[in-house]
């Protein structure tokens, strides 16, 4: 874990302000050692970093400082080439020209030449290590913390387009942040600044190219392709397991988790497993059965409800500092903190849904997803369902345009409507939502997402839509890596081998699950079962901090946020007279908009201060 800042072509007073802002952010984040901060200046370049202390970071080497160049990184780069050590900056420096081809994982890698000027920065192919950018005339400042840049960007109100995203979709999409001048670099970006020239940003195109390649070739599940993808991803996990002293995995009852267990066991990697939930939760129950059968180290974890209530201000400030307001208060109380003096690598299943057509429906799958109209309506309904009753109609219309924009992007790239759902999922849900949530809830932990890598992405997109929807790649990969896992309990059985029958089966199961969840919420009972357990835990602490929440939101009568938040609806939901059961039904979208008012109250005053 590192905190990175790269500024090029900016005046010296601005460079000094950026480094000071870096120190402020470092002080607010757990595990970083401000005493280890270092800085290198040149004619028009400053590079600075605040790494985890050396003992915890071992064997990582975040920076290589030579006579003519400095190379440093943040994140968890893992190389497909044994000759390139992704966790060692000196190895990255020697292999700079090959890094885009051989590195996977979440990372930002920078190379600067302080004496001559000029700099480069690479972002991982799916953009999961978010890098934020601030244009300063012809200069450019880049950081892995939006807050570092926002303090220097100057006074501003919340970006209302980003606020509309958060109110309508539950995450901030595309290149927006809450500060109107701070943006997010695209996935796979390469930033190049040559002496005397403005910085140029070249976006990556991994997802589009993978979908285009899949359309040009016969689609289907091929044994050789499965073995190749499984071997490639297993190699990455094995490398991580032999490099880092501690690996952890959130074990659930789902398919992504089962693939990750297969990858660990195939590579002989020992890991600590944990599961959030109550004892009767499906994830906890199934994870315990799997751990017992395989002899895995496993522990259930509980939500820290009392900790949130006891230290409300500190909990909120911590989440805002870690995720720059881009992850909502839904994620309070679910921290995974590393033990002091350690920096483990946590395997995440983020991205696994790229091989499961997670945004699709049986009707779209069986119809081939060829008609733009049904796909557009489905995508809009899917992305906006979380905000009904809390976001204004203007915010929801913004969300509809955001969803429809993916069909335009797919068409412009020569792709079909079905592919638009994949673009939406990877760009917003994986790149923006998952990355921000991980930063919010994983304290002092590095993250590696083996299923958000090019080998898995390409193998998933090579399937027919019906095969993708039925998780055919997941099942086949587990069969190749560790067949024993196919016979162990799961939250839902593996779909049938017949793809179209499996698609109908999966669709019916998902629909039944949604109906069951709605019925439980409507009846106000059984809220501690299944996925509703976490929802109920949030409700417990929310009811206890309701007076503070009311003051934060409703006292801001002149806030521009009321253009995206339905005030009468929010007043009704936050009223002390409203039954907690009714509040529970809309709790997630309420927490999303409370995040906005909290950011306006606590983050905005720091911008330009």
Secondary structure, DSSP 4 states (H G I P E B T S, - for coil): -EEEEEEES--HHHHHHHHHHHHHHHHHSTTB-GGG-EEEE-SSEEEEEEEBPHHHHTT-B-EEE-SS-EEEEEEEEEESSTTS-TTBHHHHHHTGGGHHHHEEEEEEEEEE-TTT--EEEEE-TT--S--EEEEETTEEEEES-HHHHHHHH----B-HHHHHHHHHHSS--TT--SBTTEEEPPTT-EEEE-TTS--EEE---HHHHHHHHHHHS--S--HHHHHHHHHHHHHHHHHHHHHSS-EEEE--SSHHHHHHHHHHHHTT---EEEEES-TTSHHHHHHHHHHHHHT-EEEEE---HHHHHHTHHHHHHHHHHHHTT-S-GGGTT--EEPPTT---EEE--TTGGGGTTTT--HHHHHTTT--HHHHHHHHHHHHHGGGTTTB-HHHHHHHHHHHHHHHHHHHHTT--HHHHHHHHIIIIIIIIIIHHHHHHHEET-EEE-TTSSHHHHHHHHTS-HHHHHTTHHHHHHHHHH-GGGGGS--SSPPPPSSHHHHHHHHHHHHHHHHHHHHHHHHHT--TTSTTHHHHHHHHHHHHHTHHHHHHHHHT-TT-GGGGTB-HHHHHHHH-TTS-HHHHHHTHHHHHHHHHHHHHHHHTGGGTT-
